[in-house]
Amino acid sequence: MEGYRIAKQDNRIYSMGLTGVDGGIHVCVAAQGEVCDLLLYHSGEETEYARLHFPQEAKRGDVWNMTVFGDFSGLEYCFELDGKLLADPYGKQFTGREVWGDLSAAERPMRSPVVAEDFDWEGDKPLKIPYEEMILYRAHVRGFTKNPVSRVKDKGTFRGLIEKIPYLKELGVTSLELLPVNEFSELMMPEHVDGNPYAVDKPTGKLNYWGYTTGYYFAPKASYCSGKEKHPVTEFKNLVKTFHKEGLELIIELYFTGKENPAFVLDAVRYWTEEFHVDGVHLVGFTPNDLIGRDPYLSGTKLFATSWLGVPGGHEKHLAEYNDGFLVDMRRALKGDEDEMNHLIFRSRRNPAEFGVVNYMANTNGFTLMDMVSYDTKHNEANGEGNQDGNPYNYSWNCGVEGHTRRKKIVELRKKQIRNALLMLFLSQGTPLLLAGDEFGNSKDGNNNSYCQDNEVSWLNWNLLKTNRDIFEFTKAVIAFRKCHPVFHMATEPKVMDYLSCGRPDVSYHGVKAWRPEFENFRRQIGIMYCGEYGKKPDGTADDSFFVAYNMHWEPHAFDLPNLPKKQKWHIVFNTDEKDSNGMYSEVSVSADGGELDGGMPVMETRQFEVPPRTIVVFVGR
C-alpha cells in the first residue's frame, strides 16, 4: 500500500496491541486463523482507506506481528481474520459506542484510533491510603448522577463524578469504587444454543446496566463521557487526577468470564494501574487470583477479590478480601437471629495481618440498606423473569409491613435499624464500604438484582437527601467519629490481651454483667469495650476508652458498665433509640487540627444502663 512500508522482521517481543515506534507503529494481535489483515479507516468513514497484510513469516504461534512506517494521524483501525472483522482486544479506545443504548451500535464494527492523545499527569501518583484508614464508597458511573434531580450538569458521566467531589468529601469518603468502567456492550443479545435454527443476532430489548459481561478491557467506556466529542481516555485520566488532587482514591472493578487467557487478565490489570493510575482493582467473576496476587508489578496496588487463600500478601498489605461474609452475619445479628453474637464478635474484630478485609451491610447485588429493613422478600418482577432471578436469601426484615409505608412507628423502627446497621459497620475493624445512596435511604423498591434497570430503580434519587436528612447526618457523624478514634480502625487485629500491661486488654467482651461475657445460643446482647491506650492518635496521645452495648433482642437489657480509672465517667455518644437527637448526643465533627468536637453528652452517674430493644449505645470514658 502506497505511503506505508512494512519493516523487515525483527526478534524483539512487543506488547500486544499497538506500540509506537520511530516513524510508525508495531502491531501485535493474537488470533487463530490463516490470513490476517490490518484495516485502516479515516475517522468517521465506512470504507477502508488501506489494507496491510501481516507477513506469514513474522507470525509466532497464534500471534501476528508487523512494524509499519508511515503517517497514521486521524486514522482508525481494526483487523480482518479469514474474512471476518475483528476489533483489537487490546484496543485503548473504541469508536461507534459513544451513545449509551444505541441500537445501531450492534451492527457497527468497532474500531480504535491509531494515535493516542497526550495527557499531562503533572506528577500524579496513587495515594496508597492504608486499608484501616479508608472509607470506601461504591457507585455506578451512570446511575450515580443520571437522575434529573442529581443537580449535576454532565449527568451519568465521568465528569459528573467530579461534580460530586464536594459531596463525597463532606460525607467523609476517602475512596470511590466504580462498577465496570471498561468498554462493554450494554445491548444484551440472546444466548445462542447449538442447533437452534431460530437464534437471531438482535438485541433482547434489555440493557446490561451493571456491565458484568465480556468486554474490551483496555479502554474506558465511551458512553460514560460528556460532550459531543467523546474523549474517554482523557476524561477518565482527568477524573483520576482530579480525585487524587482532592485526596480521594479511585478503584475500578473488572469483570472476567473465565474464558480469557490468564496472561490477558494480568495485562489488563497492569494496564489500568500503569496507564490510568487507579489506586486499586476489584477482580470479579473468574480471575487467576494466584497469578495476579503474586505479580511483582502489582505489589503496591490495592487488589480486591472474593478470596486470596494461599496467595502470599507480600511485604506491603495490598490484597483485600471482598465477599458477603460480613453482610450475612451482621444482617442476621441485626434482625435478632439466634446464635449470632459470636459472629458479631468475629466480624467486628477481624483484620488479618496478611490481607485487608472489606466490610459492607449492602452492595450492588442485593438489597439496599433501606430495602433491607423494608422487604422480607425480593420483588424483581420488573426484570421480566417472573421474579426467579436474584438471590432469595437477603437476611432482611421489613419491620412489620412489606414495602413503603407511612405508618410512623414502622418508619421510626426502620430508621433505627439503619442507624444500628451503620454503627455495626463503622465500628468494626477492617475497611468499611458504603453503597452509594444508603446514606440517605435510597430504595430500589425491593429489587435485589437491578442488572437491567437503567431507570429510576437504579439511578440514585437525590431528593431523598432532603427527605432523609437525618440518616445522612447520622452517617456523616459516624464516619467522622470512626476517623477520630483509632481504636475502631487499628492497623492490626485486636489481640484481646493486655499486651501493654496497662491493666486492660485492647478489646474485651462483656455480658449484662461486666467482664462476664455470655455466649449461649439464645443471647442477643453483648458488650464490647475498647481500651484507648491501644489506639494512638496522630499527635501521639492515647485514644479514649469506649463501651459499645449491642442489644439486638426485642426486649430491653440492663448492662453493667465496666469501671473506669478514677475521675473518669461514662458519657453517651450514640443511642440509636433516641428519636429526637437521631441517635447522636454530640455534634461529631472534625476541627482543623483533626480533633473531635463533642458537646452535650449525657453523663452516666450510675454503673448500670438499660438498653432498649434493638438498640446500640456507645459510651465514651471521659
VOGU-3710 file (C-alpha; in Angstrom, 3 decimals, decimal comma):
1> megyriakqd> 0,000/0,000/0,000  1,437/3,326/-1,115  2,507/5,562/1,769  3,152/2,696/4,190  6,141/0,410/4,492  6,218/-2,849/6,428  9,552/-3,323/8,125  11,544/-6,489/7,953  11,022/-8,982/10,762  12,987/-8,361/13,947
11> nriysmgltg> 13,426/-10,565/17,005  12,082/-8,141/19,596  8,983/-9,059/21,605  6,400/-6,286/21,726  3,340/-5,774/23,890  0,019/-6,825/22,426  -1,974/-4,202/20,523  -0,317/-1,107/19,105  3,084/0,168/20,203  4,531/3,422/18,903
21> vdggihvcva> 7,947/3,144/17,256  10,172/5,660/15,494  8,291/6,684/12,353  5,339/4,348/12,787  3,715/1,612/14,842  4,211/-2,013/15,738  1,041/-4,113/15,547  0,596/-7,297/17,519  -2,607/-9,378/17,749  -3,342/-12,917/18,897
31> aqgevcdlll> -5,853/-14,676/16,637  -6,311/-18,205/15,346  -6,636/-18,137/11,572  -4,937/-18,452/8,200  -4,896/-14,853/6,941  -4,894/-11,634/8,966  -5,000/-8,031/7,718  -4,760/-4,630/9,357  -7,547/-2,347/8,065  -7,167/1,420/8,266
41> yhsgeeteya> -10,017/3,951/8,008  -10,282/7,701/8,062  -12,156/8,710/11,190  -15,917/8,543/10,646  -15,732/6,864/7,229  -17,114/3,391/6,463  -14,857/2,494/3,531  -11,395/1,227/4,331  -8,531/3,538/3,422  -5,749/0,971/3,460
51> rlhfpqeakr> -5,259/-2,773/3,968  -1,954/-4,213/5,165  -1,263/-7,960/5,233  0,526/-9,496/8,184  3,567/-11,411/6,873  3,285/-15,140/7,499  6,983/-15,351/8,298  6,543/-12,914/11,213  3,834/-14,990/12,862  4,787/-16,579/16,197
61> gdvwnmtvfg> 2,339/-19,255/17,242  -1,055/-17,545/17,037  0,416/-14,043/17,339  0,551/-11,860/14,218  3,263/-9,168/14,182  4,435/-6,375/11,952  6,019/-2,960/12,157  4,582/-0,355/9,784  6,114/3,038/8,975  4,000/5,975/7,830
71> dfsgleycfe> 1,610/8,710/8,948  -1,380/7,436/10,935  -2,869/10,768/12,026  -6,676/10,748/12,037  -6,894/7,040/11,270  -8,754/4,219/12,963  -8,082/0,512/12,675  -9,420/-2,988/13,165  -8,391/-6,401/11,876  -9,806/-8,856/9,369
81> ldgklladpy> -9,214/-12,520/10,124  -10,152/-15,026/7,419  -12,741/-12,595/6,045  -14,295/-11,586/9,387  -13,778/-8,205/11,072  -12,069/-8,315/14,445  -11,715/-5,468/16,937  -8,389/-5,264/18,740  -8,768/-6,981/22,142  -6,031/-4,623/23,358
91> gkqftgrevw> -7,619/-1,526/21,830  -7,135/1,548/24,029  -10,282/3,314/22,783  -13,229/2,448/20,535  -15,424/4,489/18,248  -19,028/3,672/17,451  -20,067/3,231/21,089  -20,395/6,876/22,097  -24,161/6,783/22,736  -25,474/4,650/25,591
101> gdlsaaerpm> -28,036/2,069/24,447  -27,665/2,896/20,743  -29,304/0,001/18,861  -27,419/0,768/15,645  -24,156/0,150/17,501  -24,865/-3,593/17,491  -24,307/-3,673/13,729  -21,460/-1,166/13,613  -17,872/-2,541/13,535  -15,715/-1,450/16,467
111> rspvvaedfd> -12,587/0,437/15,546  -9,819/2,076/17,533  -7,881/5,301/16,900  -4,293/4,589/15,894  -2,755/7,669/17,523  -3,360/8,126/21,267  -3,999/11,528/22,848  -1,302/13,087/25,019  -2,034/13,675/28,713  -0,103/15,600/31,353
121> wegdkplkip> -0,331/13,761/34,683  1,509/16,603/36,472  3,384/14,147/38,677  0,237/12,298/39,773  0,616/9,058/41,741  -1,760/6,683/43,549  -2,441/7,831/47,114  -1,887/4,493/48,919  -4,243/5,167/51,817  -3,872/2,268/54,309
131> yeemilyrah> -6,817/-0,107/54,425  -7,621/0,771/58,034  -7,939/4,466/57,155  -10,183/4,010/54,122  -13,878/4,875/53,890  -14,925/3,078/50,706  -17,940/4,223/48,678  -19,314/2,102/45,831  -21,126/3,650/42,895  -22,181/3,164/39,283
141> vrgftknpvs> -20,863/5,869/36,936  -24,189/6,313/35,135  -26,575/5,713/38,000  -24,796/7,974/40,473  -25,730/11,201/38,691  -28,111/10,251/35,857  -31,307/11,136/37,715  -32,630/14,596/36,692  -32,637/15,583/40,385  -28,888/14,914/40,797
151> rvkdkgtfrg> -28,096/18,645/40,359  -25,213/17,734/38,059  -24,527/19,273/34,657  -22,898/16,263/32,973  -25,250/13,578/34,224  -24,214/9,927/34,129  -20,600/10,618/33,120  -17,052/10,565/34,437  -17,221/14,353/34,626  -20,418/14,083/36,645
161> liekipylke> -18,453/12,208/39,304  -16,078/15,162/39,579  -19,044/17,436/40,259  -19,915/15,284/43,280  -16,466/15,506/44,885  -17,582/18,136/47,466  -20,437/15,834/48,487  -18,143/12,828/48,893  -15,704/14,844/50,980  -18,497/16,196/53,177
171> lgvtslellp> -19,653/12,648/53,809  -16,133/11,605/54,765  -15,358/9,238/51,883  -11,689/8,543/51,121  -12,010/6,070/48,237  -14,535/5,641/45,438  -15,094/2,214/43,879  -16,755/2,126/40,464  -18,612/-0,715/38,785  -17,070/-1,702/35,405
181> vnefselmmp> -15,842/1,362/33,516  -14,199/-0,501/30,635  -15,829/-0,658/27,222  -18,638/-3,241/27,046  -21,838/-3,687/25,071  -24,861/-2,744/27,174  -27,116/-4,168/24,446  -27,985/-7,641/25,654  -28,004/-10,279/22,932  -29,771/-13,659/23,111
191> ehvdgnpyav> -27,633/-16,593/24,117  -27,032/-18,985/21,230  -27,889/-22,619/21,719  -26,156/-25,071/19,388  -28,597/-26,412/16,797  -31,231/-23,714/17,395  -32,342/-22,508/13,911  -34,259/-19,549/15,393  -31,290/-17,832/17,046  -31,080/-14,268/15,771
201> dkptgklnyw> -28,353/-11,678/16,382  -30,729/-8,976/17,567  -30,824/-7,227/20,963  -33,244/-8,672/23,511  -34,547/-5,223/24,452  -32,798/-5,318/27,823  -29,745/-3,307/28,749  -26,829/-4,674/30,727  -26,762/-1,741/33,121  -24,110/-3,052/35,515
211> gyttgyyfap> -21,586/-4,161/32,894  -20,964/-7,718/34,060  -20,247/-9,145/30,634  -17,300/-9,741/28,365  -15,824/-6,515/27,089  -12,790/-4,614/25,897  -10,585/-4,402/28,931  -8,074/-1,725/27,936  -10,467/1,090/27,012  -12,688/3,335/29,186
221> kasycsgkek> -16,358/3,259/28,204  -17,077/5,953/25,622  -20,752/6,407/26,568  -19,689/7,385/30,103  -18,097/10,516/28,627  -19,552/14,011/28,459  -19,965/16,383/25,495  -20,475/15,739/21,799  -16,836/14,958/21,128  -16,014/11,868/23,197
231> hpvtefknlv> -12,528/11,556/24,642  -12,872/8,615/27,061  -9,157/8,113/27,764  -8,522/11,771/28,514  -11,730/12,195/30,507  -11,079/9,154/32,685  -7,476/10,174/33,297  -8,676/13,626/34,282  -11,153/12,007/36,672  -8,376/10,076/38,406
241> ktfhkeglel> -6,036/13,063/38,548  -8,744/15,350/39,924  -9,722/12,819/42,578  -6,105/12,459/43,643  -5,688/16,224/43,923  -8,682/16,213/46,282  -7,190/13,400/48,376  -9,606/10,763/47,072  -8,697/7,329/45,749  -10,318/5,746/42,702
251> iielyftgke> -10,783/1,990/42,458  -12,288/0,205/39,456  -13,992/-3,135/39,048  -13,004/-5,521/36,250  -15,264/-8,466/35,410  -13,921/-11,534/33,600  -15,840/-14,537/32,307  -13,110/-17,135/32,874  -12,638/-17,711/29,142  -9,864/-15,126/28,934
261> npafvldavr> -6,217/-16,159/28,885  -4,703/-15,561/32,363  -1,895/-13,541/30,757  -4,528/-11,316/29,134  -6,213/-10,703/32,511  -2,870/-9,838/34,084  -2,099/-7,437/31,225  -5,451/-5,684/31,740  -4,961/-5,204/35,484  -1,433/-3,932/34,960
271> ywteefhvdg> -2,605/-1,542/32,248  -5,235/0,193/34,389  -2,760/0,680/37,214  0,037/1,950/34,986  -1,807/3,884/32,289  -4,693/5,272/34,378  -3,080/5,492/37,831  -6,059/3,801/39,519  -5,482/3,090/43,195  -6,909/-0,401/43,080
281> vhlvgftpnd> -8,729/-3,070/41,080  -11,643/-5,195/42,266  -11,473/-8,557/40,466  -14,910/-10,031/39,793  -16,067/-13,165/38,025  -13,468/-15,810/37,200  -9,962/-14,489/37,606  -6,462/-16,010/38,064  -6,039/-14,584/41,558  -2,866/-16,501/42,327
291> ligrdpylsg> -1,134/-15,099/39,241  -2,309/-11,543/39,850  -1,740/-11,602/43,615  1,888/-12,713/43,155  2,701/-10,251/40,370  5,623/-8,028/41,477  4,412/-5,110/39,339  1,152/-5,046/41,342  2,682/-5,491/44,799  1,878/-1,877/45,700
301> tklfatswlg> -1,627/-1,794/44,181  -4,815/-2,473/46,117  -6,382/-5,671/44,802  -9,821/-6,864/45,916  -11,117/-10,401/45,375  -13,511/-12,858/46,988  -10,588/-14,740/48,496  -6,791/-14,724/48,464  -6,444/-18,124/50,117  -2,947/-19,477/49,531
311> vpgghekhla> -1,641/-16,255/47,961  1,186/-14,591/49,929  0,449/-10,995/50,803  3,943/-9,664/50,211  5,820/-7,067/52,257  3,075/-4,474/51,704  -0,546/-5,134/52,688  -2,183/-4,654/49,297  -4,562/-7,624/48,942  -8,073/-7,431/50,395
321> eyndgflvdm> -10,825/-9,985/50,857  -14,161/-8,780/49,488  -17,192/-11,028/49,966  -20,631/-11,198/51,615  -19,452/-12,817/54,862  -19,756/-9,643/56,939  -23,118/-8,789/55,341  -24,662/-12,194/56,094  -23,502/-12,428/59,706  -24,188/-8,830/60,651
331> rralkgdede> -27,622/-8,729/58,995  -28,633/-11,846/60,881  -27,382/-10,325/64,118  -29,201/-7,076/63,326  -32,587/-8,726/62,956  -32,116/-10,811/66,098  -31,448/-14,291/64,748  -30,344/-16,951/67,208  -26,666/-17,663/67,919  -25,267/-14,592/66,164
341> mnhlifrsrr> -23,300/-12,824/68,933  -20,199/-14,940/68,286  -20,416/-13,934/64,630  -20,793/-10,267/65,602  -17,672/-10,520/67,751  -15,722/-12,233/64,969  -16,759/-9,783/62,240  -16,247/-6,639/64,333  -12,686/-7,673/65,242  -11,485/-9,355/62,045
351> npaefgvvny> -8,466/-7,744/60,396  -5,865/-10,367/59,351  -2,199/-9,440/59,094  -1,851/-10,943/55,602  -4,633/-9,080/53,812  -7,282/-6,419/54,293  -10,987/-7,065/54,755  -13,742/-5,057/53,070  -16,927/-4,970/55,177  -20,369/-3,900/53,998
361> mantngftlm> -24,017/-4,182/55,036  -25,320/-3,688/51,482  -23,884/-3,982/47,992  -24,901/-3,744/44,338  -26,108/-7,329/44,135  -28,787/-7,411/46,844  -30,982/-5,103/48,872  -30,000/-1,528/49,633  -29,859/-0,602/53,314  -33,370/0,860/53,186
371> dmvsydtkhn> -34,774/-2,154/51,352  -33,080/-4,436/53,887  -35,399/-3,035/56,570  -38,437/-2,649/54,267  -38,803/-6,003/52,489  -38,866/-9,632/53,587  -38,658/-10,954/50,027  -37,263/-9,733/46,708  -39,527/-8,013/44,178  -37,809/-8,384/40,800
381> eangegnqdg> -40,904/-8,631/38,610  -39,770/-5,656/36,508  -36,772/-7,696/35,299  -39,110/-9,849/33,220  -38,003/-13,172/34,676  -41,015/-13,983/36,838  -39,166/-12,901/39,981  -36,998/-16,008/39,645  -33,756/-14,036/39,347  -31,795/-12,584/42,236
391> npynyswncg> -30,641/-14,136/45,491  -33,598/-15,456/47,537  -31,541/-15,080/50,738  -31,397/-11,447/51,816  -31,348/-11,771/55,627  -33,763/-8,864/55,790  -36,743/-7,901/57,957  -39,454/-5,466/56,882  -40,160/-4,279/60,449  -43,816/-5,299/60,175
401> veghtrrkki> -45,005/-4,088/56,757  -43,819/-5,155/53,292  -42,627/-2,206/51,226  -43,249/1,511/51,503  -45,434/2,739/54,344  -46,340/5,954/56,145  -47,003/4,266/59,474  -44,941/6,321/61,882  -43,850/3,506/64,187  -42,705/1,360/61,277
411> velrkkqirn> -40,785/4,246/59,691  -39,097/5,030/63,030  -38,148/1,389/63,581  -36,682/1,134/60,079  -34,553/4,227/60,560  -33,436/2,893/63,928  -32,357/-0,378/62,310  -30,446/1,602/59,686  -28,666/3,501/62,459  -27,843/0,172/64,093
421> allmlflsqg> -26,503/-1,190/60,796  -24,303/1,865/60,257  -22,780/1,570/63,725  -22,165/-2,150/63,236  -20,329/-1,332/60,005  -18,257/1,672/61,013  -17,322/0,433/64,494  -15,798/-2,738/63,017  -12,127/-3,164/62,169  -11,154/-3,545/58,525
431> tplllagdef> -12,339/-1,325/55,682  -15,997/-0,198/55,703  -17,809/0,091/52,380  -20,951/2,171/51,910  -23,214/1,535/48,941  -23,997/4,802/47,140  -27,311/6,223/48,321  -27,520/4,208/51,531  -26,507/7,339/53,407  -29,885/8,885/52,541
441> gnskdgnnns> -32,127/5,823/52,398  -32,110/5,124/48,665  -34,517/2,344/47,651  -34,884/0,061/44,625  -38,464/-0,841/45,573  -37,391/-4,298/46,683  -35,463/-5,185/43,505  -32,321/-7,009/44,628  -30,966/-7,672/41,119  -31,371/-4,468/39,100
451> ycqdnevswl> -28,814/-5,521/36,491  -31,116/-4,488/33,610  -32,836/-1,475/35,186  -31,436/1,637/33,528  -34,064/3,895/35,082  -35,188/5,397/38,384  -34,930/1,971/40,018  -31,133/2,075/39,717  -30,497/5,817/39,456  -29,973/7,481/42,827
461> nwnllktnrd> -32,901/9,619/43,931  -31,093/12,667/45,281  -34,370/14,153/46,566  -34,116/11,626/49,394  -31,103/13,536/50,669  -33,597/16,138/51,887  -36,334/13,689/52,876  -33,962/11,517/54,909  -31,533/14,187/56,008  -31,410/12,585/59,454
471> ifeftkavia> -29,931/9,382/58,004  -27,327/11,376/56,093  -26,308/13,395/59,155  -26,042/10,234/61,244  -23,893/8,526/58,596  -21,635/11,554/58,341  -21,294/11,700/62,135  -20,435/8,005/62,474  -17,787/8,258/59,741  -16,216/11,309/61,426
481> frkchpvfhm> -16,367/9,501/64,766  -14,579/6,464/63,351  -11,862/8,610/61,800  -11,237/10,416/65,092  -10,851/7,253/67,153  -8,125/4,810/66,095  -9,364/2,060/68,449  -12,058/1,381/65,842  -9,647/1,132/62,919  -6,421/-0,402/64,146
491> atepkvmdyl> -3,659/-1,383/61,743  -3,663/-4,908/63,180  -6,397/-7,129/64,556  -7,058/-6,677/68,307  -5,404/-9,414/70,355  -7,968/-9,438/73,226  -4,947/-9,242/75,544  -3,340/-6,715/77,880  -0,085/-6,708/75,938  0,764/-3,153/77,081
501> scgrpdvsyh> 0,400/-4,124/80,765  -1,912/-1,163/81,304  -4,468/-3,137/83,291  -6,963/-3,753/80,486  -6,892/-5,689/77,199  -7,165/-3,837/73,896  -10,653/-5,252/73,372  -12,789/-7,140/75,892  -16,243/-8,732/75,815  -18,988/-8,409/78,397
511> gvkawrpefe> -22,464/-9,719/79,079  -25,074/-7,785/81,012  -22,584/-8,196/83,875  -19,237/-6,518/83,302  -16,354/-8,876/82,445  -18,748/-11,815/82,244  -19,436/-12,459/78,539  -22,377/-14,684/77,669  -22,097/-16,795/74,544  -25,135/-19,076/74,760
521> nfrrqigimy> -27,004/-19,542/71,513  -30,081/-17,668/72,782  -28,152/-14,495/73,687  -28,847/-11,470/71,550  -26,813/-8,931/73,501  -23,110/-8,302/74,013  -20,896/-5,503/75,300  -17,547/-4,649/73,711  -15,016/-2,452/75,490  -12,147/-0,710/73,691
531> cgeygkkpdg> -9,175/0,473/75,757  -7,874/3,810/74,500  -4,251/3,030/75,394  -4,062/0,785/72,345  -5,123/3,473/69,894  -2,682/6,290/69,275  -3,889/9,499/67,666  -1,752/11,391/65,100  -0,309/13,603/67,860  0,825/10,522/69,822
541> taddsffvay> -1,759/10,796/72,588  -3,882/7,844/73,621  -7,435/7,465/72,379  -10,464/7,470/74,668  -11,914/4,237/76,010  -15,295/3,096/74,734  -18,002/0,641/75,678  -20,447/-0,420/72,978  -23,612/-2,135/74,184  -25,336/-4,174/71,473
551> nmhwephafd> -28,899/-5,251/72,270  -30,332/-6,946/69,204  -33,109/-8,515/71,305  -36,736/-7,408/71,098  -36,634/-6,966/74,877  -34,625/-4,447/76,953  -31,495/-5,498/78,844  -29,707/-3,664/81,656  -25,918/-3,583/81,145  -23,441/-3,086/83,978
561> lpnlpkkqkw> -20,798/-0,624/82,796  -17,124/-1,600/83,401  -15,159/0,501/85,881  -13,079/3,380/84,561  -9,908/4,933/86,004  -10,513/7,414/88,809  -12,151/10,733/87,919  -13,477/9,320/84,647  -17,149/8,710/83,925  -19,064/7,149/81,076
571> hivfntdekd> -20,744/9,569/78,678  -23,232/8,597/75,973  -22,128/9,388/72,416  -24,690/7,411/70,393  -28,000/5,860/71,368  -29,890/4,566/68,337  -33,165/4,525/70,305  -33,184/8,303/70,673  -35,501/9,770/68,025  -35,182/13,489/68,795
581> sngmysevsv> -31,392/13,518/68,543  -31,314/10,901/65,739  -29,205/8,699/67,967  -26,449/11,308/68,411  -25,674/13,089/71,633  -22,875/15,166/70,206  -22,003/17,117/67,126  -19,324/14,695/65,998  -17,295/16,804/63,639  -13,651/17,303/62,859
591> sadggeldgg> -11,807/20,516/63,614  -8,930/21,898/61,592  -6,355/20,013/63,688  -8,193/16,709/63,328  -9,550/16,731/66,868  -13,096/15,823/67,775  -15,580/18,420/68,974  -18,101/16,886/71,354  -20,764/18,600/73,367  -23,910/17,778/75,246
601> mpvmetrqfe> -23,068/14,154/76,021  -25,142/12,824/78,955  -23,043/11,718/81,917  -23,703/8,325/83,469  -23,997/8,759/87,233  -24,858/5,086/87,771  -22,982/1,929/86,839  -25,930/0,391/85,047  -27,792/1,362/81,902  -30,922/-0,219/80,479
611> vpprtivvfv> -30,517/-0,617/76,724  -33,895/-0,604/74,931  -34,879/-3,331/72,462  -32,998/-3,412/69,126  -30,629/-0,653/70,222  -26,924/0,098/70,218  -25,491/2,532/72,765  -21,929/3,853/72,551  -20,304/5,172/75,751  -17,032/7,095/75,977
621> gr> -14,907/7,351/79,117  -14,067/10,952/79,944
//
